[in-house]
């Protein structure tokens, strides 16, 4: 039996967004500027490690393949319905398109595990064992290389930081406190934007998203009094072709102590 993430998580995230405000750190007068900070050193939260999805929403659409025509809760257009009504999993498999429901716009809702690590100081790597998918989140001045679109697209990340004493910042980190003043607590989250996606499915039964899709995610970490840690990924999918309005979901994950249950599996057209 799964357990619900406490409602206070949603309230904390809303307060966090309102509290975050841009600020830039400055070196004290007469001192040389500090070396450039990296995404790893400025991270207000530690997302690295192993995480298991806890399905607390939309169980019947996520744990089994819904039947053709079951499009409830997704604000699809008439064109999207036409495409989804023609869904044929056998045809997808024959065409080598069995990963269509494992793209970035859908992968967080696929039951399974995540393994998050730093590939380098400015690149966060997010691996999903479901479909054996890997997404790279780039920080700083990274430029997309172009070329063919991929299932996981091109993701750009930015830390949003709020300090407990009225300060905070985006990416640059909080300002240093005055001499003799205790450091203010830091809070924050990761915002990512993903584009250049290969067209895929939002749901296993053929609900499509197009190459024009823009995926925005807010990655937040919460700790319970019993030391359990939760990763909540608020996900906003925008697609002018197949969605009437943005589709917002919030899959959540619980931290695991190690990778003993990590089980990469190939993409499948059905569960």
C-alpha positions in Angstrom: 0.0 0.0 0.0 1.5 3.3 -1.0 1.4 6.4 1.2 0.4 9.9 0.2 2.9 12.7 0.3 1.6 15.1 3.0 -0.4 18.1 1.8 2.1 20.3 3.5 4.5 19.5 0.7 2.3 21.4 -1.8 2.0 24.4 0.6 5.8 24.5 1.2 6.5 24.4 -2.5 4.1 27.3 -3.1 5.7 29.4 -0.4 9.1 28.6 -1.8 8.2 29.9 -5.2 6.9 33.1 -3.8 9.9 33.6 -1.6 12.6 33.1 -4.3 14.0 36.4 -5.6 17.0 37.1 -7.8 20.2 38.3 -6.1 23.9 38.2 -7.0 26.8 37.5 -4.6 29.5 40.2 -4.4 33.0 40.0 -3.1 33.9 42.3 -0.1 35.6 45.6 -1.1 39.3 45.1 -1.6 39.1 41.4 -2.2 39.5 39.5 -5.5 36.2 38.0 -6.9 35.6 34.5 -5.9 36.1 31.8 -8.5 33.1 31.1 -10.7 30.6 28.8 -8.9 29.3 25.7 -10.6 25.9 24.2 -10.6 27.1 21.5 -8.3 28.5 23.8 -5.6 25.5 26.2 -5.7 22.9 23.5 -5.4 20.6 24.3 -2.5 19.4 20.7 -2.4 21.0 17.3 -3.1 19.0 15.4 -5.7 21.7 12.7 -6.2 21.0 9.1 -5.3 18.3 6.4 -6.1 14.6 7.2 -6.0 11.6 5.0 -6.5 8.3 6.3 -7.8 5.3 6.2 -5.4 2.1 6.2 -7.5 -0.3 8.4 -5.5 -2.1 9.9 -8.5 -3.7 8.5 -11.7 -3.0 4.9 -10.6 -5.3 3.3 -13.2 -3.5 5.1 -16.1 0.0 4.6 -14.9 0.2 1.1 -13.5 -1.6 -0.6 -16.5 -2.0 0.3 -20.1 -5.4 2.1 -20.4 -7.7 1.0 -23.2 -7.8 2.9 -26.4 -10.1 5.9 -26.0 -9.5 6.4 -22.3 -8.2 10.0 -22.4 -9.7 11.3 -19.2 -7.8 14.1 -17.4 -5.6 15.0 -20.4 -6.8 18.2 -22.2 -6.3 16.9 -25.7 -7.3 18.6 -28.9 -9.5 17.0 -31.6 -6.4 16.2 -33.6 -4.8 14.5 -30.7 -7.9 12.4 -30.3 -7.8 11.4 -34.0 -4.1 10.3 -33.6 -4.8 8.4 -30.3 -7.8 6.6 -31.8 -5.5 5.1 -34.4 -3.0 3.8 -31.8 -1.7 0.4 -32.6 1.0 -0.9 -30.2 2.0 -3.7 -32.5 2.6 -1.2 -35.3 4.8 0.9 -33.0 6.9 -2.2 -32.1 7.3 -3.2 -35.7 8.5 0.4 -36.6 11.0 0.4 -33.7 8.9 3.1 -31.9 8.3 1.2 -28.7 9.9 4.0 -26.6 7.2 6.6 -27.6 5.8 6.6 -24.0 9.3 6.9 -22.4 10.2 10.4 -23.7 10.9 13.2 -21.3 7.3 14.5 -21.4 6.1 11.1 -19.9 9.0 9.3 -18.3 8.4 10.7 -14.8 5.0 9.1 -14.7 6.2 5.7 -15.7 6.6 3.4 -12.6 10.2 2.7 -11.8 13.3 4.2 -10.4 15.6 7.1 -11.0 19.3 7.4 -10.5 20.6 11.0 -10.3 24.3 11.8 -10.4 26.5 14.7 -11.5 28.1 13.9 -14.9 30.3 17.0 -14.4 30.1 20.2 -12.4 27.5 21.7 -14.7 25.6 18.6 -15.9 23.1 16.6 -13.9 22.4 13.1 -15.2 19.0 11.6 -14.6 18.7 7.9 -15.5 15.4 6.0 -15.5 15.4 2.2 -15.3 12.1 2.1 -17.1 13.0 2.0 -20.7 16.7 2.5 -19.9 16.4 6.3 -20.5 19.0 9.0 -19.7 18.4 12.7 -19.6 21.2 15.3 -19.2 20.3 18.6 -17.5 22.7 21.4 -18.5 23.4 24.5 -16.5 25.1 27.8 -17.3 25.9 28.9 -20.8 25.4 25.5 -22.5 24.2 25.6 -26.0 22.1 22.8 -27.6 24.2 21.0 -30.3 21.3 20.7 -32.8 20.8 17.6 -34.9 17.9 15.1 -34.7 15.4 15.4 -31.8 15.7 12.7 -29.2 13.3 11.1 -26.7 14.8 13.0 -23.8 15.4 16.3 -25.7 17.6 19.2 -24.6 17.2 20.2 -21.0 18.5 23.4 -19.4 18.4 23.8 -15.6 18.5 26.6 -13.1 18.6 26.6 -9.3 16.1 28.8 -7.7 17.3 29.6 -4.2 15.6 31.4 -1.3 17.5 32.3 1.9 15.7 32.2 5.2 16.5 35.8 6.0 14.9 37.6 3.1 17.6 36.9 0.5 18.0 34.3 -2.1 19.1 34.0 -5.7 19.0 32.2 -9.0 22.1 30.2 -9.7 24.6 32.6 -8.1 23.8 31.4 -4.5 22.8 33.5 -1.5 24.8 36.5 -0.3 27.2 35.9 2.5 25.9 37.0 6.0 27.6 39.9 7.8 30.6 39.1 10.0 29.4 37.4 13.2 26.0 36.7 11.9 24.8 33.1 11.8 24.3 31.9 8.2 20.6 31.9 7.1 19.1 28.6 6.1 18.8 27.9 2.4 15.8 26.5 0.5 15.4 26.0 -3.1 14.4 23.9 -6.0 15.5 23.0 -9.6 13.7 24.4 -12.6 14.3 22.7 -15.9 13.0 23.5 -19.4 13.2 20.8 -22.1 12.8 21.3 -25.8 13.8 19.5 -29.1 11.8 16.4 -28.2 11.1 13.5 -30.6 7.3 13.1 -30.8 5.9 10.6 -28.3 3.1 9.6 -26.1 1.9 11.3 -22.9 0.1 8.1 -21.9 0.8 4.5 -22.9 -2.4 4.2 -24.9 -1.3 6.6 -27.7 -2.1 10.1 -26.4 0.4 12.1 -28.5 2.7 15.0 -27.9 4.4 16.8 -30.8 7.9 18.1 -31.7 6.7 21.5 -30.6 6.3 20.4 -27.0 7.9 22.4 -24.2 8.4 20.6 -20.9 8.9 22.7 -17.7 9.7 20.9 -14.4 10.1 22.0 -10.8 12.2 19.5 -8.8 11.6 19.9 -5.0 13.1 17.9 -2.1 11.1 17.4 1.1 12.1 15.7 4.4 9.7 14.2 6.8 10.3 14.1 10.6 11.1 10.4 10.4 14.0 11.3 8.0 12.2 10.0 4.8 13.0 12.1 1.8 10.7 12.8 -1.1 11.4 14.2 -4.5 8.3 15.9 -6.1 8.6 16.8 -9.8 5.9 19.3 -10.7 5.6 18.8 -14.5 4.0 21.2 -17.0 3.6 20.0 -20.6 2.7 22.6 -23.2 1.9 21.5 -26.8 0.1 23.8 -29.1 -0.7 21.0 -31.5 -2.1 18.3 -29.2 -3.1 20.0 -25.9 -5.8 22.6 -25.4 -4.2 23.8 -22.2 -0.9 23.0 -20.3 -1.1 19.6 -18.6 0.2 19.7 -15.0 1.0 16.7 -12.9 3.2 16.0 -9.9 4.8 12.6 -9.8 6.7 11.9 -6.6 9.6 9.6 -5.6 11.0 8.3 -2.3 14.7 8.2 -1.7 16.3 4.7 -1.4 19.4 3.9 0.5 21.2 2.2 -2.4 20.8 0.8 -5.9 20.1 -2.8 -5.0 16.7 -2.7 -6.6 17.8 -0.8 -9.7 16.5 -2.8 -12.7 17.0 -1.3 -16.2 14.4 -2.7 -18.6 13.8 -2.1 -22.3 11.0 0.0 -23.7 7.7 -1.8 -24.3 4.6 -0.8 -26.3 2.4 -2.1 -23.5 2.9 -3.0 -19.9 
